[in-house]
Amino acid sequence: MHQPAIISCALHDYIEIACLYGYQIKLLLKDGQTVAGKAINILSTPEKREYLLLACEQQIKIELIEIKELQVLTPQAKFQSVSFT
């Protein structure tokens, strides 16, 4: 059976902090796209895939393993950016 790819616990913590404080964030994805919005929550599927729920014009789900870099746009945040590579 194929094991789903996961991110490290340390990187997971940054996403949890962004959701906890409702930070406005910008994500650079591995395919070169950028998306921005408010970090809402982390969702898990029965297949053990994890997604970041992001509120922009509408709510979107970004699979955590697709994130290359997370940048916080909220002033005085606990961190500014983190690289997932």
Buried (B, 14 or more C-beta within 10 A) or exposed (E): EEEEEEBEEEBBEBBBBBBEEEBBBBBBBEEEEEBEBBBBBBEEEEEEBBBBBBBEEEEBBBBBBBBBBBBBEBEEBEEEEBEBE
